Amino acid sequence: MNLSLKAAIALYCLVGFLLLLGGGNYIFRTEYLPYHGQATQVPWGALSPGHQGTYLGLMKGGGAGSAAAGLTLILLSAFGLRQRRSSVFWILPLLALTYLTTLNYSTYYMNSATSGGPPIQVGLTLLVMVSLAAILTYLGRPSRSQLSAQATERRGEARAYLFIKTKIHDVEQYAKYVAEVRSLAARWQSRYIVRSRPIEVLEGSPEQWGDFLLLVSEWPSVETAREFWNSPEYRQVRELRAGAGEVHVVLAEELPSPAGLSKGV
């Protein structure tokens, strides 16, 4: 998880906690707050039981809405964003910004229509925090290839492996290619699991390997590996190793279970 996403989660959770705190204060109040008295210009004790019950009901309802919004922010950010669920990357900012925008509008209306109201600075601060979190969420969102790889992994599809047999002619040029391709492949959730040189030939002709280097990279699925191999980004990077080495590449898929071995061989 990148730093932008971590910061966004922290901001969302902080705002969620503050909304929970404010909502709880409204829910458990036994009388309205001082700024409500300034707005109504009637002391709490001077209100009839019916009016008191109406105000408390409205306060508890508003508090419940605030607490629910805060809990939603915490859960969606702590679990949805951490697990990089694609839908959460636009649902969470939309819900947070919508709720806090309407909350600030109601606060502004109460302050402008009466002689009292909640401190508008609090709502605006929360709105700024959520806006910043939304920007960080956008900056830290996974690429389409990463989301595709994660979805593939959640579906339980068999992993795939690229077996790369390489004989390097130009070490400096090939090193430039390796530096670029590693960071690019990581965007498709790939990782290198074997790098062997020299190669120990246990059976067959050692001359077939000579000075070759063997690399094996793991991929979430065959489709992901093919998507990477045929992508415009990789085609551009592949130009870096043109003439720098002799390369042979094989793509293979793992067997989903031991039972598949008898079917596949």
Backbone torsions as a table, in degrees:
resi	resn	phi	psi	omega
1	MET	NA	132.1	-176.8
2	ASN	-82.0	169.1	-174.4
3	LEU	-64.8	-37.8	180.0
4	SER	-60.3	-43.5	-179.0
5	LEU	-68.4	-38.7	177.3
6	LYS	-62.4	-42.1	179.0
7	ALA	-66.1	-39.4	178.4
8	ALA	-62.5	-44.8	179.2
9	ILE	-61.3	-42.7	179.4
10	ALA	-61.9	-42.8	179.5
11	LEU	-65.9	-45.7	179.1
12	TYR	-59.9	-43.2	-179.2
13	CYS	-66.3	-38.3	178.3
14	LEU	-64.6	-47.0	177.4
15	VAL	-61.9	-42.1	178.0
16	GLY	-60.1	-42.6	179.0
17	PHE	-63.7	-42.8	179.4
18	LEU	-65.0	-37.7	176.3
19	LEU	-66.6	-39.1	175.6
20	LEU	-61.7	-43.1	-179.7
21	LEU	-63.3	-47.4	179.0
22	GLY	-65.4	-40.3	178.4
23	GLY	-63.8	-41.3	177.9
24	GLY	-63.0	-36.7	177.9
25	ASN	-62.1	-40.5	178.2
26	TYR	-70.4	-40.3	-176.2
27	ILE	-63.5	-40.5	-171.9
28	PHE	-98.8	8.5	176.0
29	ARG	-69.8	145.4	175.2
30	THR	-106.4	-3.9	172.9
31	GLU	-155.7	164.6	-175.9
32	TYR	-75.4	165.9	-174.2
33	LEU	-78.3	161.6	-177.4
34	PRO	-53.9	-38.9	-178.6
35	TYR	-71.0	-21.9	172.0
36	HIS	-68.0	-39.5	177.0
37	GLY	-63.7	-36.8	176.9
38	GLN	-65.7	-35.6	-179.4
39	ALA	-71.2	-42.4	-177.9
40	THR	-84.4	-21.1	-176.6
41	GLN	57.8	31.0	177.4
42	VAL	-133.3	124.5	176.7
43	PRO	-60.9	151.4	-177.7
44	TRP	-58.5	-41.6	-177.8
45	GLY	-67.3	-20.2	-179.0
46	ALA	-84.6	-9.0	179.8
47	LEU	-78.4	147.7	176.1
48	SER	-71.6	158.0	177.7
49	PRO	-54.7	-34.7	179.2
50	GLY	-65.7	-43.5	178.3
51	HIS	-67.7	-39.0	177.9
52	GLN	-61.2	-44.9	179.3
53	GLY	-63.6	-36.8	179.4
54	THR	-65.8	-47.1	179.6
55	TYR	-62.8	-43.7	-179.9
56	LEU	-64.9	-37.2	177.8
57	GLY	-63.2	-42.9	178.1
58	LEU	-65.5	-40.1	179.3
59	MET	-65.5	-44.1	179.9
60	LYS	-65.4	-37.0	177.1
61	GLY	-64.9	-44.8	176.8
62	GLY	-64.4	-39.1	178.1
63	GLY	-64.7	-39.6	178.1
64	ALA	-64.1	-38.9	177.6
65	GLY	-64.3	-41.2	178.5
66	SER	-65.2	-43.7	179.8
67	ALA	-64.6	-40.4	178.9
68	ALA	-65.1	-41.3	178.1
69	ALA	-63.5	-42.2	178.9
70	GLY	-63.5	-43.3	179.0
71	LEU	-65.0	-38.1	177.8
72	THR	-62.6	-43.3	178.8
73	LEU	-61.0	-43.8	-177.9
74	ILE	-64.9	-46.7	-176.8
75	LEU	-67.8	-44.2	-178.6
76	LEU	-66.3	-37.4	-179.3
77	SER	-77.4	-43.4	-176.1
78	ALA	-69.3	-30.5	-177.1
79	PHE	-111.9	-50.2	-176.7
80	GLY	-64.8	-49.4	-179.8
81	LEU	-69.9	-38.9	-179.8
82	ARG	-62.7	-35.8	178.2
83	GLN	-88.3	1.1	176.9
84	ARG	56.2	45.9	173.3
85	ARG	-71.2	123.6	-171.1
86	SER	-59.0	-39.7	-176.9
87	SER	-67.5	-29.2	-177.8
88	VAL	-66.6	-26.5	-176.0
89	PHE	-67.3	-19.4	174.1
90	TRP	-115.2	-26.4	179.4
91	ILE	-68.2	-45.4	-176.9
92	LEU	-61.7	-51.8	177.4
93	PRO	-61.1	-37.6	-179.6
94	LEU	-63.4	-46.5	179.6
95	LEU	-63.8	-45.9	-176.8
96	ALA	-64.5	-46.8	-178.4
97	LEU	-67.5	-37.7	178.7
98	THR	-64.6	-47.2	-178.7
99	TYR	-62.9	-48.6	-176.0
100	LEU	-71.6	-28.4	175.4
101	THR	-67.0	-45.9	178.1
102	THR	-67.3	-35.5	177.5
103	LEU	-63.5	-42.2	178.9
104	ASN	-68.6	-34.6	177.6
105	TYR	-64.1	-44.2	-179.9
106	SER	-65.2	-36.7	177.6
107	THR	-65.6	-43.6	178.3
108	TYR	-62.5	-41.4	-178.8
109	TYR	-64.0	-43.5	-179.1
110	MET	-65.2	-39.0	179.9
111	ASN	-69.2	-34.3	-177.8
112	SER	-83.8	-26.3	-176.4
113	ALA	-92.6	-16.2	-178.6
114	THR	-132.0	177.9	179.5
115	SER	-89.0	6.8	-180.0
116	GLY	-154.6	167.2	-180.0
117	GLY	169.3	169.0	179.3
118	PRO	-60.1	149.6	177.2
119	PRO	-64.3	117.3	-173.8
120	ILE	-69.6	-21.2	-179.4
121	GLN	-61.7	-33.4	-178.8
122	VAL	-65.0	-48.5	-179.6
123	GLY	-63.8	-39.7	179.6
124	LEU	-66.6	-36.3	177.6
125	THR	-63.7	-43.9	178.2
126	LEU	-63.6	-38.2	179.0
127	LEU	-65.2	-40.3	177.6
128	VAL	-64.8	-42.0	179.7
129	MET	-62.1	-42.9	-180.0
130	VAL	-69.2	-37.2	177.2
131	SER	-62.1	-42.2	177.1
132	LEU	-64.5	-40.8	178.0
133	ALA	-63.2	-37.7	178.8
134	ALA	-64.7	-40.0	177.8
135	ILE	-64.8	-44.1	179.2
136	LEU	-65.2	-35.2	176.9
137	THR	-62.9	-42.3	178.6
138	TYR	-64.4	-43.8	-179.0
139	LEU	-67.9	-32.3	-176.6
140	GLY	-96.3	5.7	-176.8
141	ARG	-65.7	146.1	178.0
142	PRO	-69.1	156.1	175.6
143	SER	-71.9	165.0	178.9
144	ARG	-59.5	-36.5	179.7
145	SER	-67.2	-37.7	178.2
146	GLN	-66.5	-43.2	178.2
147	LEU	-63.5	-39.2	177.8
148	SER	-63.2	-42.0	179.4
149	ALA	-66.4	-39.8	179.3
150	GLN	-67.0	-40.9	177.7
151	ALA	-62.5	-39.8	177.9
152	THR	-62.2	-42.8	-179.2
153	GLU	-65.7	-40.2	179.3
154	ARG	-65.2	-29.8	178.8
155	ARG	-76.2	-6.4	176.5
156	GLY	76.1	25.5	179.5
157	GLU	-72.6	154.0	-178.9
158	ALA	-65.3	141.6	177.2
159	ARG	-74.4	163.2	179.9
160	ALA	-126.5	160.5	-177.1
161	TYR	-137.3	136.0	172.3
162	LEU	-101.7	121.7	176.3
163	PHE	-100.8	118.2	-171.7
164	ILE	-118.6	117.3	179.1
165	LYS	-106.3	116.7	-170.6
166	THR	-130.0	137.1	170.6
167	LYS	-121.3	113.6	-172.0
168	ILE	-87.7	130.2	176.9
169	HIS	-102.9	-37.9	-178.8
170	ASP	-122.1	97.9	-173.5
171	VAL	-62.4	-43.6	-176.8
172	GLU	-65.2	-45.2	-179.7
173	GLN	-68.1	-40.0	-179.3
174	TYR	-67.3	-32.4	177.9
175	ALA	-63.7	-35.2	176.8
176	LYS	-63.9	-41.9	178.0
177	TYR	-62.2	-46.1	-178.1
178	VAL	-60.5	-42.8	-179.2
179	ALA	-60.6	-40.2	-178.8
180	GLU	-75.5	-41.9	-173.1
181	VAL	-72.0	-29.8	179.7
182	ARG	-65.3	-47.2	179.4
183	SER	-67.2	-34.9	179.0
184	LEU	-69.1	-44.4	-179.3
185	ALA	-64.2	-32.2	179.5
186	ALA	-62.4	-27.8	177.5
187	ARG	-67.7	-21.6	175.1
188	TRP	-97.6	18.2	178.5
189	GLN	61.5	36.7	178.0
190	SER	-99.2	155.0	175.7
191	ARG	-147.3	147.2	177.5
192	TYR	-84.6	130.9	-177.8
193	ILE	-117.0	-14.7	178.3
194	VAL	-139.3	132.1	170.8
195	ARG	-142.9	105.6	-171.3
196	SER	-126.6	120.9	172.8
197	ARG	-158.5	124.8	1.0
198	PRO	-75.4	165.5	-179.4
199	ILE	-94.5	134.3	176.5
200	GLU	-92.6	112.3	-179.0
201	VAL	-87.8	113.4	-179.2
202	LEU	-89.4	-26.6	179.2
203	GLU	-151.9	143.4	-178.2
204	GLY	101.4	-165.8	-174.1
205	SER	-95.3	116.4	178.2
206	PRO	-61.7	-26.3	-178.7
207	GLU	-62.7	-25.2	180.0
208	GLN	-67.6	-21.3	-178.5
209	TRP	-99.7	-44.0	178.2
210	GLY	51.4	-121.5	-179.0
211	ASP	-96.1	21.1	-177.5
212	PHE	-72.0	148.9	174.7
213	LEU	-106.6	136.7	179.0
214	LEU	-107.2	126.2	175.6
215	LEU	-122.7	142.0	174.5
216	VAL	-130.8	125.5	176.9
217	SER	-117.4	144.9	-177.4
218	GLU	-104.0	141.2	-177.7
219	TRP	-131.9	151.7	-179.8
220	PRO	-60.0	-31.1	179.9
221	SER	-163.7	167.1	176.1
222	VAL	-61.6	-40.2	-178.5
223	GLU	-62.5	-39.8	179.1
224	THR	-65.5	-43.1	179.4
225	ALA	-62.5	-42.5	178.9
226	ARG	-66.2	-39.5	179.5
227	GLU	-60.5	-42.2	177.3
228	PHE	-63.9	-48.8	-174.4
229	TRP	-61.9	-35.5	-177.0
230	ASN	-95.3	2.5	-176.9
231	SER	-72.0	148.7	176.3
232	PRO	-59.9	-34.1	-179.6
233	GLU	-62.8	-44.5	-178.6
234	TYR	-72.0	-35.5	178.3
235	ARG	-59.7	-36.5	178.7
236	GLN	-69.4	-42.9	179.5
237	VAL	-66.9	-35.5	-177.3
238	ARG	-61.6	-25.7	177.9
239	GLU	-62.0	-23.5	-178.5
240	LEU	-66.4	-27.7	-178.1
241	ARG	-98.3	6.7	178.7
242	ALA	-60.3	118.9	-179.8
243	GLY	80.8	-5.0	-177.2
244	ALA	-89.0	-12.2	-179.0
245	GLY	-174.6	165.9	175.0
246	GLU	-99.2	123.0	-171.9
247	VAL	-126.8	134.5	173.2
248	HIS	-126.2	129.6	-175.2
249	VAL	-128.0	133.4	177.2
250	VAL	-126.6	134.7	177.1
251	LEU	-106.3	129.3	-180.0
252	ALA	-138.9	150.9	-179.5
253	GLU	-108.8	140.1	178.9
254	GLU	-72.4	154.9	176.0
255	LEU	-75.3	133.9	-176.6
256	PRO	-66.4	-25.5	-178.1
257	SER	-161.7	162.9	176.9
258	PRO	-56.7	-28.9	179.4
259	ALA	-64.7	-27.2	-179.4
260	GLY	-71.1	-18.8	-178.6
261	LEU	-64.6	-41.5	-179.2
262	SER	-69.7	-25.3	179.7
263	LYS	-83.4	-31.4	-172.5
264	GLY	-91.4	-15.1	-177.5
265	VAL	-112.1	NA	NA
